[in-house]
């Protein structure tokens, strides 16, 4: 239930402090804007867009009472802030009291919260009332609105931010099936990250049987957190998952996902490791790393929750290091790809790939003569351990060139170019002789 805070917070993104509204610029764009001085009313109609700081409001019609600061938005109302959005049929806000209501509202709130309600109302500084609401979690891009994996539905809830959400009746749904009902519920609602157990997610799968996911969230620090999830399956055994997220600075962060399954029938251990890292080093060197390793090609399709990883035709693991200077580009890569579709899938390696490129650079004093180059070194290897097959190749490619732009007129340039390309290969083939 702590997800409720996100929809109410998003609904009130326009509610800054009263004195700020007197100073900040509000940009209103519409097909028509009419003022009614006697009624202290401004009415904008037809593809209305109102922008305030990093908040954007879109509607077919917006009425703003300048004396009371009451705002009414109607018709395909959408409220944006960053990666969050709130859609509703009607939005009522008072910019002074910070109270308001959204009708037939629904929205996604980063990183993975989705909520909807017939009416969401703010009645106090930190108190909200949600009527006929549904709440769930999902990843960006998933179809949360239609049939989420799970959801909580409540007739009426009163939420005190930083305190509790309480009310009822409440029902717990899996897909389109209600599985649990309670006439009243009271749960804590936190605005900041806190260590503790999250809402369990029961379910059923024809192959794995009945299951329940029990996630535990660990707020390690301001820049690190982890989620540990245990999932017992009635037909197969116990699965454990560890998610770890960290932020080094504004441009550097990483993510780790470890997945382990110990099956009972047949007795077998399966696992998956996924890691992604991005970091900017000193002097604008950029480091990227990714690891995607699995015990077998069927593990992703059977157990992983990420749809993109489940349908991947190959795994891709790499480390890259790049650097750009004024005229030079440096690129170093170590990469391995494994075919996950074919039973005897091959693995290809680039160990390493090294590129050094020179963009057109003034080469000879005042003459308009430019030197450019594309040079690369690649060690390529293809392996199939099932067939005891290995093929290797080394390629060195040198491609310098000279160019001289000639301006025929102010709007027309001819650039003759002459270059040399030298490519050297070294190949080897190893197998078991069959």
Secondary structure per residue as TSV (DSSP state, phi and psi in degrees):
chain	resnum	aa	ss	phi	psi
A	1	X	-	360.0	-14.9
A	2	X	T	-66.6	-10.3
A	3	X	T	-68.0	-18.8
A	4	X	H	-60.7	-30.2
A	5	X	H	-61.5	-27.5
A	6	X	H	-72.7	-39.3
A	7	X	H	-71.6	-36.0
A	8	X	H	-72.3	-34.9
A	9	X	H	-65.5	-42.9
A	10	X	H	-65.1	-35.8
A	11	X	H	-62.9	-28.2
A	12	X	T	-103.3	22.5
A	13	X	T	-63.5	-27.8
A	14	X	T	-79.6	-7.5
A	15	X	-	-93.0	72.4
A	16	X	-	-77.4	175.3
A	17	X	-	-62.6	147.2
A	18	X	H	-56.5	-39.5
A	19	X	H	-69.2	-26.1
A	20	X	H	-65.8	-37.5
A	21	X	H	-63.6	-25.4
A	22	X	H	-76.8	-18.7
A	23	X	H	-108.9	-38.9
A	24	X	S	-73.1	153.4
A	25	X	-	-86.6	130.0
A	26	X	E	-111.3	118.9
A	27	X	E	-99.3	120.4
A	28	X	E	-115.8	124.8
A	29	X	E	-126.2	134.1
A	30	X	-	-163.2	165.3
A	31	X	S	-64.4	-35.4
A	32	X	E	-146.8	141.3
A	33	X	E	-129.6	119.7
A	34	X	E	-119.4	142.8
A	35	X	E	-114.1	138.4
A	36	X	E	-124.0	87.7
A	37	X	G	-56.9	-40.1
A	38	X	G	-65.3	-31.3
A	39	X	G	-96.2	0.9
A	40	X	T	54.4	46.4
A	41	X	E	-127.6	136.6
A	42	X	E	-121.1	126.0
A	43	X	E	-119.8	121.4
A	44	X	E	-111.2	132.4
A	45	X	E	-135.4	149.3
A	46	X	E	82.7	97.3
A	47	X	E	51.1	55.6
A	48	X	E	-75.0	133.4
A	49	X	E	-130.5	121.6
A	50	X	E	-118.2	124.4
A	51	X	E	-117.7	129.8
A	52	X	E	-139.3	112.7
A	53	X	T	54.0	-121.2
A	54	X	T	-100.9	20.6
A	55	X	E	-111.1	138.3
A	56	X	E	-131.3	129.6
A	57	X	E	-116.3	128.4
A	58	X	E	-121.1	135.4
A	59	X	E	-162.1	168.0
A	60	X	E	-80.9	-29.2
A	61	X	E	-150.3	136.3
A	62	X	E	-133.8	128.0
A	63	X	E	-114.2	126.6
A	64	X	E	-124.4	119.6
A	65	X	E	-91.2	112.1
A	66	X	T	-70.9	-25.1
A	67	X	T	-79.8	-38.1
A	68	X	T	-102.6	-12.5
A	69	X	T	63.5	30.4
A	70	X	E	-82.9	133.4
A	71	X	E	-124.0	133.5
A	72	X	E	-126.2	120.0
A	73	X	E	-112.9	134.8
A	74	X	E	-136.5	149.1
A	75	X	E	80.2	102.7
A	76	X	E	51.0	50.9
A	77	X	E	-76.0	130.3
A	78	X	E	-134.6	130.2
A	79	X	E	-116.1	122.2
A	80	X	E	-113.1	143.7
A	81	X	E	-153.8	113.3
A	82	X	T	59.8	-125.0
A	83	X	T	-90.9	-0.3
A	84	X	E	-93.8	152.3
A	85	X	E	-147.9	151.2
A	86	X	E	-132.7	125.9
A	87	X	E	-113.9	140.1
A	88	X	E	-157.9	165.4
A	89	X	E	-80.5	-32.5
A	90	X	E	-150.5	138.1
A	91	X	E	-130.4	126.1
A	92	X	E	-120.4	126.1
A	93	X	E	-137.3	143.9
A	94	X	E	-114.5	118.3
A	95	X	T	-74.6	-17.6
A	96	X	T	-87.3	-50.9
A	97	X	T	-80.9	-13.5
A	98	X	-	63.7	25.8
A	99	X	-	-107.8	150.7
A	100	X	E	-177.1	179.0
A	101	X	E	-149.3	144.2
A	102	X	E	-118.8	134.3
A	103	X	E	-110.8	137.2
A	104	X	E	49.1	59.2
A	105	X	E	-99.9	148.6
A	106	X	E	-156.3	148.8
A	107	X	E	-171.3	163.3
A	108	X	E	-114.9	134.2
A	109	X	E	-130.7	118.9
A	110	X	T	-56.0	139.9
A	111	X	T	-91.1	-25.1
A	112	X	T	-155.0	37.9
A	113	X	E	-109.9	133.9
A	114	X	E	-128.6	136.9
A	115	X	E	-148.4	155.1
A	116	X	E	-152.3	157.7
A	117	X	E	-166.0	151.2
A	118	X	E	-65.1	-35.4
A	119	X	E	-151.0	132.0
A	120	X	E	-125.7	116.5
A	121	X	E	-124.7	138.8
A	122	X	E	-102.8	117.4
A	123	X	-	-111.9	-7.6
A	124	X	S	-153.2	-178.5
A	125	X	S	-58.7	-39.6
A	126	X	S	-132.9	23.6
A	127	X	E	-119.3	135.0
A	128	X	E	-133.2	151.5
A	129	X	E	-124.5	125.0
A	130	X	E	-115.7	128.0
A	131	X	E	-116.0	136.6
A	132	X	E	50.3	58.4
A	133	X	E	-104.8	158.3
A	134	X	E	-136.2	137.7
A	135	X	E	-138.5	143.5
A	136	X	E	-160.9	179.1
A	137	X	E	-126.4	148.0
A	138	X	-	-164.4	166.3
A	139	X	-	-84.2	154.3
A	140	X	T	-56.3	134.6
A	141	X	T	96.3	-15.9
A	142	X	S	-76.8	158.0
A	143	X	-	-84.6	77.7
A	144	X	H	-72.6	-34.2
A	145	X	H	-68.7	-32.4
A	146	X	H	-82.2	-73.5
A	147	X	H	-138.8	86.9
A	148	X	-	-69.2	159.1
A	149	X	S	-58.9	-37.4
A	150	X	E	-150.5	159.7
A	151	X	E	-161.3	155.2
A	152	X	E	-111.0	132.9
A	153	X	E	-122.5	133.3
A	154	X	E	-134.0	142.1
A	155	X	E	-74.3	-43.3
A	156	X	E	-156.7	132.3
A	157	X	E	-133.3	138.5
A	158	X	E	-107.5	126.0
A	159	X	E	-118.5	125.9
A	160	X	E	-108.6	109.7
A	161	X	T	-58.9	129.9
A	162	X	T	83.1	-1.5
A	163	X	S	-123.6	-107.7
A	164	X	E	-133.3	154.6
A	165	X	E	-108.2	126.8
A	166	X	E	-143.7	148.4
A	167	X	E	148.7	-162.3
A	168	X	-	163.6	-173.7
A	169	X	-	-70.3	156.6
A	170	X	E	-127.1	137.4
A	171	X	E	-125.6	145.0
A	172	X	E	-106.8	128.9
A	173	X	E	-118.6	143.5
A	174	X	E	-115.1	117.0
A	175	X	T	56.0	-118.5
A	176	X	T	-104.8	15.3
A	177	X	E	-115.2	122.6
A	178	X	E	-75.5	131.7
A	179	X	E	-120.9	-14.5
A	180	X	E	-150.5	141.5
A	181	X	E	-136.6	140.0
A	182	X	E	-142.5	137.1
A	183	X	S	-72.1	-19.4
A	184	X	-	-152.7	145.2
A	185	X	E	-144.2	146.3
A	186	X	E	-140.8	114.8
A	187	X	E	-132.6	151.3
A	188	X	E	-70.3	146.7
A	189	X	-	-125.6	115.8
A	190	X	-	-111.9	142.7
A	191	X	S	-92.7	-17.6
A	192	X	S	-114.4	165.5
A	193	X	-	-69.7	137.1
A	194	X	-	-140.1	144.7
A	195	X	-	-70.7	135.7
A	196	X	E	161.6	174.7
A	197	X	E	-76.2	139.9
A	198	X	-	-95.1	177.0
A	199	X	-	-65.3	123.8
A	200	X	-	-62.7	150.4
A	201	X	E	-126.0	95.8
A	202	X	E	-77.2	162.3
A	203	X	E	-171.8	-177.3
A	204	X	E	-145.2	140.6
A	205	X	E	-136.2	138.0
A	206	X	T	-62.3	-30.1
A	207	X	T	-91.4	-38.4
A	208	X	T	-94.3	-16.3
A	209	X	E	86.5	-162.4
A	210	X	E	-73.0	146.5
A	211	X	E	-152.2	163.5
A	212	X	E	-143.9	129.2
A	213	X	E	-94.5	126.1
A	214	X	E	-117.0	97.3
A	215	X	E	-92.3	141.8
A	216	X	E	-121.3	122.9
A	217	X	E	-98.7	132.1
A	218	X	E	-119.1	109.4
A	219	X	E	-84.7	90.9
A	220	X	E	-68.1	-49.0
A	221	X	E	-160.2	-175.4
A	222	X	T	-64.0	-26.1
A	223	X	T	-111.2	4.4
A	224	X	E	-142.1	143.2
A	225	X	E	-154.5	165.0
A	226	X	E	-147.0	151.9
A	227	X	E	-127.8	121.7
A	228	X	E	-108.7	123.9
A	229	X	E	-125.7	129.3
A	230	X	E	-109.4	132.6
A	231	X	E	-132.6	101.4
A	232	X	E	-82.9	133.4
A	233	X	E	-109.0	134.4
A	234	X	T	-65.7	-29.2
A	235	X	T	-99.3	-18.9
A	236	X	T	-123.5	-37.9
A	237	X	E	141.9	-153.7
A	238	X	E	-110.9	135.4
A	239	X	E	-119.7	136.6
A	240	X	E	-122.3	139.7
A	241	X	E	-132.6	136.9
A	242	X	E	-125.7	120.6
A	243	X	E	-111.0	131.4
A	244	X	E	-132.6	127.4
A	245	X	E	-123.8	140.6
A	246	X	E	-146.7	152.6
A	247	X	E	-128.3	125.8
A	248	X	E	-89.9	-49.0
A	249	X	E	-154.9	-168.4
A	250	X	T	-61.5	-28.5
A	251	X	T	-111.9	3.8
A	252	X	E	-131.6	126.9
A	253	X	E	-159.6	172.2
A	254	X	E	-156.5	166.6
A	255	X	E	-148.1	136.2
A	256	X	E	-129.5	136.8
A	257	X	E	-135.6	113.9
A	258	X	E	-111.3	135.8
A	259	X	E	-134.4	128.7
A	260	X	E	-136.0	133.9
A	261	X	E	-132.5	125.4
A	262	X	E	-111.7	102.3
A	263	X	E	-81.4	148.9
A	264	X	T	-92.3	-40.0
A	265	X	T	-140.0	107.1
A	266	X	T	-73.4	156.2
A	267	X	T	-69.6	116.7
A	268	X	E	-160.8	146.6
A	269	X	E	-107.6	127.4
A	270	X	E	-126.4	150.3
A	271	X	E	-156.0	165.4
A	272	X	E	-151.8	140.0
A	273	X	E	-127.9	128.5
A	274	X	E	-132.4	129.6
A	275	X	E	-143.0	137.4
A	276	X	E	-140.9	133.4
A	277	X	E	-140.4	137.5
A	278	X	E	-134.6	129.5
A	279	X	E	-150.5	136.5
A	280	X	E	-97.2	120.7
A	281	X	-	-91.8	-175.4
A	282	X	G	-65.0	151.0
A	283	X	G	60.3	31.1
A	284	X	G	64.6	27.8
A	285	X	-	-77.9	137.3
A	286	X	E	-116.8	128.2
A	287	X	E	-114.7	127.9
A	288	X	E	-124.8	139.2
A	289	X	E	-144.2	143.5
A	290	X	E	-148.7	137.1
A	291	X	E	-130.8	128.7
A	292	X	E	-135.9	98.2
A	293	X	E	-126.7	135.2
A	294	X	E	-135.4	153.1
A	295	X	S	-67.7	-32.6
A	296	X	S	-159.3	168.6
A	297	X	T	-72.3	-16.7
A	298	X	T	-92.1	-10.5
A	299	X	H	-61.5	-44.8
A	300	X	H	-62.3	-45.5
A	301	X	H	-67.4	-24.2
A	302	X	H	-91.2	-38.8
A	303	X	H	-120.5	-31.8
A	304	X	-	-69.6	145.2
A	305	X	-	-87.4	-27.2
A	306	X	-	-72.6	115.1
A	307	X	H	-61.7	-38.8
A	308	X	H	-61.0	-41.0
A	309	X	H	-73.0	-30.4
A	310	X	H	-68.1	-29.6
A	311	X	T	-102.7	3.9
A	312	X	-	-62.2	138.9
A	313	X	S	-87.6	-15.3
A	314	X	E	-154.0	155.7
A	315	X	E	-92.8	151.4
A	316	X	E	-135.7	118.5
A	317	X	E	-125.2	138.2
A	318	X	E	-160.3	163.0
A	319	X	E	-134.8	127.0
A	320	X	E	-128.4	146.9
A	321	X	E	-132.6	123.7
A	322	X	E	-130.6	155.2
A	323	X	E	-156.7	134.2
A	324	X	E	-116.0	131.2
A	325	X	-	-108.9	-170.9
A	326	X	S	-61.2	-43.9
A	327	X	S	-122.3	1.7
A	328	X	E	-127.1	141.8
A	329	X	E	-124.5	126.9
A	330	X	E	-111.5	134.0
A	331	X	E	-144.0	125.5
A	332	X	E	-130.1	129.9
A	333	X	E	-139.3	139.5
A	334	X	E	-121.9	120.5
A	335	X	E	-141.7	143.8
A	336	X	E	-136.2	132.1
A	337	X	E	-124.0	134.8
A	338	X	E	-122.1	130.3
A	339	X	E	-70.6	123.3
A	340	X	-	-107.5	6.7
A	341	X	S	-97.3	-51.3
A	342	X	S	-79.4	147.1
A	343	X	T	-61.8	-38.1
A	344	X	T	-107.3	51.9
A	345	X	-	-60.5	143.7
A	346	X	-	-93.2	157.9
A	347	X	E	-117.4	129.2
A	348	X	E	-112.1	142.4
A	349	X	E	-126.8	146.3
A	350	X	E	-121.2	98.4
A	351	X	E	-131.7	83.7
A	352	X	E	-108.3	-176.0
A	353	X	E	-118.6	124.7
A	354	X	E	-124.6	122.8
A	355	X	E	-121.8	136.6
A	356	X	E	-134.2	110.9
A	357	X	E	-114.9	144.2
A	358	X	E	-119.8	116.3
A	359	X	E	-74.9	161.2
A	360	X	E	-49.2	118.6
A	361	X	E	-123.8	133.8
A	362	X	E	-52.3	130.5
A	363	X	-	-117.2	-28.7
A	364	X	S	-140.0	83.6
A	365	X	T	52.9	-128.8
A	366	X	T	-85.3	-9.5
A	367	X	S	-70.0	143.1
A	368	X	-	-77.9	56.9
A	369	X	-	-110.5	129.1
A	370	X	E	-124.1	141.5
A	371	X	E	-108.6	134.1
A	372	X	E	-138.9	160.3
A	373	X	E	-158.0	148.3
A	374	X	E	-129.4	108.6
A	375	X	E	-121.9	140.1
A	376	X	E	-148.9	151.5
A	377	X	E	-130.1	127.1
A	378	X	E	-135.9	127.5
A	379	X	E	-109.3	114.2
A	380	X	E	-112.3	137.2
A	381	X	E	-141.8	137.0
A	382	X	E	-123.6	126.9
A	383	X	E	-127.9	148.7
A	384	X	E	-139.2	99.3
A	385	X	T	-67.6	-28.1
A	386	X	T	-67.4	-35.9
A	387	X	T	-100.2	4.8
A	388	X	T	52.3	51.9
A	389	X	E	-123.9	138.4
A	390	X	E	-148.2	135.7
A	391	X	E	-133.5	133.7
A	392	X	E	-128.7	152.0
A	393	X	E	-153.8	144.1
A	394	X	E	-120.8	131.4
A	395	X	E	-129.3	130.8
A	396	X	E	-118.2	125.7
A	397	X	E	-128.1	122.3
A	398	X	E	-119.4	128.5
A	399	X	E	-144.5	77.8
A	400	X	E	-83.7	156.5
A	401	X	E	-154.9	150.6
A	402	X	E	-116.1	140.3
A	403	X	E	-137.6	154.7
A	404	X	E	-142.2	97.9
A	405	X	E	-64.0	135.3
A	406	X	E	-122.9	116.8
A	407	X	E	-84.1	110.4
A	408	X	E	-77.6	-47.3
A	409	X	E	-139.9	179.4
A	410	X	T	-61.7	-25.0
A	411	X	T	-112.3	9.1
A	412	X	E	-140.1	128.1
A	413	X	E	-133.2	134.4
A	414	X	E	-109.7	132.9
A	415	X	E	-124.6	91.7
A	416	X	E	-67.0	142.4
A	417	X	E	-139.3	137.4
A	418	X	E	-130.8	132.6
A	419	X	E	-143.1	172.1
A	420	X	E	-132.1	134.6
A	421	X	E	-126.5	127.8
A	422	X	E	-128.8	122.0
A	423	X	E	-124.8	132.0
A	424	X	E	-123.8	133.4
A	425	X	E	-120.6	148.4
A	426	X	E	-139.0	117.2
A	427	X	E	-116.9	153.8
A	428	X	E	-148.0	151.8
A	429	X	E	-136.8	128.6
A	430	X	E	-130.6	134.8
A	431	X	-	-150.9	-174.9
A	432	X	-	-89.7	4.4
A	433	X	-	91.0	-0.6
A	434	X	-	-89.5	360.0
